[in-house]
Amino acid sequence: MKLRLAILAAGLAFGASGAIAQTAQPAQANPLQPRVVRPAPGAPAQATPAPAQAAPAKPARQRSAAQLANDDRMRKCGAEWRANKAALTAQGQTWRKFNVDCRARLKAAGQ
């Protein structure tokens, strides 16, 4: 403990005398981003590796008839909710509850 205090006191005294130059702390790097290394000024340029080829994008899979029917029911229920929102919220309905009931009603009706 005494050694720590002695080192701390010596460091403060040495720093207070102005003998230590202050240096800026580097900004924290994002660990998810690739690190960019810049050459020192005046250093010869190094050959950079060619960028990796990106994999071709997979084509989107076609939606099934059931998925398309559900999308249509969602649009109809959304339009019905927007048209009657004030009355439905006054009755205590929420969008989530109304959506479940509406989609079940439309599916039972064959839409």
N, C-alpha and C positions, 0 to 999 in steps of 0.2 A: 504494500500500500504506500509506504514511504517512497519507494522507487518511482511509482507512478506519479506521485505528487511532484517529485523532483524533476521528472521528465516533462511534465506538464508546465511547471514553473519555468523551466529552462526554455521550452518552446515558446511560451508567451513572452518571455523577456527577449528572446532572439527575434521573434516576429514583431514585437513592438519597436525594436530598434530599426526596422525597415530593411534588414539585411535579406529578407526573403521576398522575392518578387511574387506578386500575386498572379495566378494563372486562372484563366476562365475554365470552368468545368464544362466538359462536353455535354451536349444535350443527350438525354436518354434515347437510345435507339429502339425502334419498334422491333421486337423479336420476330414478328410475323413477316416483316419486309426483308428482302435481300439486302445485305450490307453493301454499300457503295464505297469502294476504296478508290480514292483519288491519288494519283501520283504526286510526289513532291514537286514544287515548282522547279523547272530546269531539268528534271529527270527525263531520260529518254522514254518515248512512248512505247508501250508494250502492245503486242498484237492482242486484240480482244477476240475471245472465242465467238463463233457464229451462234446466233440465238437458236434455241431448240425449236424444232418444228412442232406446232400445236397439233394435237390430234383432231381429226375431222369431227365435226359436230354430228351427233347421232340424229337421225331424222325423228321428228315428233311422232309418237305413236298415235294412231287414230283412236278417237274416243268411241266407246261402244254405244249402242242404241239406248241402253239403260242410262248411261251417263248423260247423253244428249237430252233424254227425256227429263232427267233430274234437273239439268241446267234450265230447261224451259219452265219447269215448275217453279224453280227459284226465281226466275224473272217475273213470272206471273204473281207470285206471292210478294215480291218486292214492290211491284206496282200497286198491288192491293193495299199493302201496308202504308205506302206513301200517300195513297188517296184517302185513307181512313185513319191516319195516325193519331189525330187529336181525339177522336172518339174511342179508339182502341186503348190508348194510354189512360183515358179517363176511366175505362173499365178495369184497369189494372194489368193490361196485357203488356208484355215486353216483346221486343222483336224476336228474341230467341224462342219464347213460348209460342208466339203467333206463327213463326216460321215452321215449327215442328207440326203444329196443328194444320196449317194451311197445306203443307206438302202432303200430309197424310190424307187430307180431304181430297185434294186434286188427284192423287194416285188412286184412291178408291173410286173416283169418278172416271178413271181411265184416261186421264190427261197426262 
